[in-house]
Amino acid sequence: MVTFIGDYPCRLDSKGRVLLPSAFRKLLNGGSESRCVLRKNLYEKCLDLYSISEWEKQTELVRAKVNPFNKKHAGFLREFFRGTAEVLIDGNGRILIPKKFFDFAGFSKDITLAGQDGKIEIWDTETYEKSALGQDGFSDLADEILGGDSNNV
């Protein structure tokens, strides 16, 4: 499994393209695959970029929980796939972000690509900075999720 780590400030060019950091490009382009999937994040005003192989894993997780013959499930699937697009890594290591995503994510010229395990989140830099929990917030959340119970030591 591929793991993306680190965050990288980047700039969008006038056509809406971003140069992928070489560390991310190598992981996304592991073989000679240049296709990726871009989707609206379900919880934040950012985009998620997946390699094709990781996207296939994600869709398998969804398929395992969804019945396409259930009206609510069918609506979920429609919305899930409505917020997606296939993008290509060009010969210069750039991806073109479709215009339909700009309003959703609130992009300016300055964006941040943040590794999030099996995907890359693409944020407007100002929004990304505002989303930070701070050290105390993060340590409290880590304690809550990972358990600061001394009996677990």
Secondary structure as the mmCIF struct_conf table of DSSP 4:
data_model
#
loop_
_struct_conf.conf_type_id
_struct_conf.id
_struct_conf.beg_label_comp_id
_struct_conf.beg_label_asym_id
_struct_conf.beg_label_seq_id
_struct_conf.end_label_comp_id
_struct_conf.end_label_asym_id
_struct_conf.end_label_seq_id
STRN STRN1 PHE A 4 PHE A 4
STRN STRN2 ASP A 7 ARG A 11
TURN_TY1_P TURN_TY1_P1 SER A 14 LYS A 15
BEND BEND1 GLY A 16 GLY A 16
STRN STRN3 ARG A 17 LEU A 19
HELX_LH_PP_P HELX_LH_PP_P1 LEU A 20 PRO A 21
HELX_RH_AL_P HELX_RH_AL_P1 SER A 22 LEU A 28
TURN_TY1_P TURN_TY1_P2 ASN A 29 ASN A 29
BEND BEND2 GLY A 30 SER A 32
STRN STRN4 ARG A 35 LYS A 40
BEND BEND3 LEU A 42 CYS A 46
STRN STRN5 LEU A 47 SER A 51
HELX_RH_AL_P HELX_RH_AL_P2 ILE A 52 LYS A 65
TURN_TY1_P TURN_TY1_P3 PRO A 68 PHE A 69
BEND BEND4 ASN A 70 ASN A 70
HELX_RH_AL_P HELX_RH_AL_P3 LYS A 71 ARG A 82
TURN_TY1_P TURN_TY1_P4 GLY A 83 GLY A 83
STRN STRN6 THR A 84 LEU A 88
TURN_TY1_P TURN_TY1_P5 GLY A 91 ASN A 92
BEND BEND5 GLY A 93 GLY A 93
STRN STRN7 ARG A 94 LEU A 96
HELX_LH_PP_P HELX_LH_PP_P2 ILE A 97 PRO A 98
HELX_RH_3T_P HELX_RH_3T_P1 LYS A 99 PHE A 101
HELX_RH_AL_P HELX_RH_AL_P4 PHE A 102 ALA A 105
TURN_TY1_P TURN_TY1_P6 GLY A 106 GLY A 106
BEND BEND6 LYS A 109 LYS A 109
STRN STRN8 ASP A 110 GLN A 116
STRN STRN9 ASP A 117 ASP A 117
TURN_TY1_P TURN_TY1_P7 GLY A 118 GLY A 118
STRN STRN10 LYS A 119 ASP A 124
HELX_RH_AL_P HELX_RH_AL_P5 THR A 125 LYS A 130
TURN_TY1_P TURN_TY1_P8 SER A 131 SER A 131
HELX_RH_AL_P HELX_RH_AL_P6 GLY A 134 ALA A 142
HELX_RH_PI_P HELX_RH_PI_P1 ASP A 143 GLY A 147
HELX_RH_3T_P HELX_RH_3T_P2 SER A 150 ASN A 152
#
